[in-house]
Amino acid sequence: MHRIILPLVLFSLLFAGGCSKAYYSAMEKVGYDKREILSDRVENARESQQDAKEQFANALERYKSVVDFDGGALEEKYDILNAEYESSEEQAQEVRDRIDSVEDVADALFDEWAEEITQYSSAKLRRSSQQKLSATKARYAKLIKAMKRASSKMDPVLAAFKDQVLFLKHNLNAKAIAALEGELGTIRSDVDALIKEMEKSIAEADAFIQTLE
């Protein structure tokens, strides 16, 4: 599989609003078609979900260390937990952005494929290509559903982390720790559910990438 190394001009096209067509056209001129871009973006999305899974698991461990706090610098514990929350939020946003980029190129690829099917003069080849398109779209629909389901699991975990960070910030004393302990079970359950969904989504990404190779 090709790894896309973007020249500066193509990199700027990627992030310019409304320039997807120009970007894909420019990429095709240097040898990268939409199928390759889709494969790369699915792989990137898979990797970002793997990173998010690890970040949330690490944040949970940090949270547990704060709950188990017994003396020492409480403000330092708050700083640690807040840093983990911010890292988790950043990783979650990267996952969302990666999923958006996958959807963008997939839509462009399927539109192009459908339009090109109408150009066949052979009815047999046209039917065969249509069947391949339908099968690929069905597989993609399963993939993007898994990705979005996993992504949606991040929101309640982030909300719970944010609540506890704010509560700790507003109650920098030993009582706050006792109150946090009651939430640990819920957060652990949410993180476990998130990790399971991430793993399913990663597996779907692996399977989808194989169909493109």
N, C-alpha and C positions, 0 to 999 in steps of 0.2 A: 504493500500500500504506500502510495506517495505521501510524504509529509509536506504540507504546503508551507513554503517559506515566502512570505509576502514582501515584495519590494515596497518601499515607502509609499509609492503612489497607489498601489493596490490596497495597502493597509488603510490608507485614508478613505478610499472608496468604501471599504467594509463598514466603517463607522459613520459614514455620511448618510443622513436620513434620506430615505426614498431613492437610494442609489443601488439597490440590489441588482437590477437588470444590468447596469453599467459594470458592476463588480463581477457578475457571472460572465458577462461578455469578455471582460478583460482577462479573467482567469482562463477562459477557454482559448484565448489567443496565445497564452503562454503554456498551453498543454494540459490544463486541469478542467475536466468536464464536471457537470453538476453531480454526477454519480460519485465521483471521487471526493468532491467537496462535502457531499452528504455523509459519506463514509467517515471522513475525517471529523466532521462535526459531531456525529453520533459517538465516535470514540472519545472526543473531547468532553462531551456531555457525560459519558460513562465515567471518565476519570474525575470529573468535578463532583459527581455523586459519590464516588469512592472517597474523595477528599472530605466531602461533607459528612459522610458516615463516620470517618475517623475523628473529625473535629467535634461532632456532637457527642461521641463516646468519650472523648477527652474532656469535654466540658462537663459531662456528667460526673466524671471522676473528680474534677476540680470542685464541683458543687458538693459532692460527698465529703471532701476534705474540709470544706467550710462548715458543714453541718457537724462534723466531728471535732470542730475547733474547741480547744480547751486552754484558754489563756493565750498570752502573746499579743501581737499587734493585730487587732480586729480590722483596722483600716487596711492593712496589707492584704488581709483575706478578701476584703471587698474589692480591692484593686485587681486581684487575681481573677475573681469571679466575673467582674465587669469586663476584663480583657477577653475572657473566654466567650462571653456573650457577644461582644463586638466581632470577634473572629468568626463565631458561628453565623452571625448575621451576614457578614461579608461572604462567607462560603455559600450560604443559602442564596444570596443574590447572584453569585456566579453560576450556580446550578440553574436558576431561572433564566439567566441570560443565555446560557448554553442551549437550553431547551428551545428558547425563542429562535435561536440561530438555526437549529435543526429544522424547525417548522418552516422557516423562511425558505431554505434551499429545497426542502422536500416539496413544498407547494410549487416552486419554480420548475423543479424536475418533472413532477407529474403533469403540470400544464403543458410543458414542452413535449413530453412523451405522447399525451393525448392528441395534441395538434399534429404531431408527425405521423400518427397512426392514419389520419385521414389522407395522407399522401401516398399510401400504398396503392399500387394498381392491382396487386394480387390479393384476392379476397382471402385466400388461405393464410398468407403471411400476415394480413391485417388481423384476422381472428387470433392467430397465435400470439401476436404482439399484444393484443387487447387482453388476452388471458394472462399473459405475464404481467402486464400493468395492474390488472385487478388483484392478482396474487401478491404482488409487491406492496400495493396500497393496503391490502388487508394485514400484511405482516407489519407494515409501518404503523397502522392504526393501533395495533396491539402494543407496539413499542412505545409510541408517544403517550398512550393511555397509562402505561406502567410508569413512565418518567413523570408524568404530571401527578399521578397518585402518590408517588414517593415524594415529590416536591411539596405536595399539599400537607404531608405529614410533618414538614419542618415548621409550619406556622404555629401549631399549638405548643410545640416544644420551645420555640423562640419566645412566644408570649409568656410562657411559664417562667423561663429564664429571666426575661425582662422584669416581670413582676417581682421576682425574688431579689434581683439586683437593686431595683428601686427601693424595695422594702428594707434591704440591708443598708442601703445608702441613707435612708431616712431614719434608721434606728440602729446607728452604730453603737450597739451595746450587747451584752451577753444575752438579754432577753430575745433579741432578734434571732439569734441562732436557734433557740428552742422552738420558736415559731416556724423557722425554715424546715426543721426536721420533719414536721408533719406533711410537708409537700414533697419530700424526697421520693416516696413510693410512687406518687403520680408521675413525677418527672421521669423516674427510672422506667416506668411502664411506657410512657410516651416515646422515650428515646429507643427502647427496645423495638417498639412497633415501627418507628422510623427506620431503624437499621434493617429490619426485615424487608420493608418495602424498597429500600435502596438496593438491597441485594437482589431482589426480584427484577428491578429495573435494570441493573447492571447486567444480569443474565440475558434479559431481552435485547439489550444493546449488543452484547457479544453475538447472539444468534443472528440479529439483523445485519451486522457487519459481514458475517460469513456469507449471507445471501448476495451481498454486493461484490464479493471478491471473485 
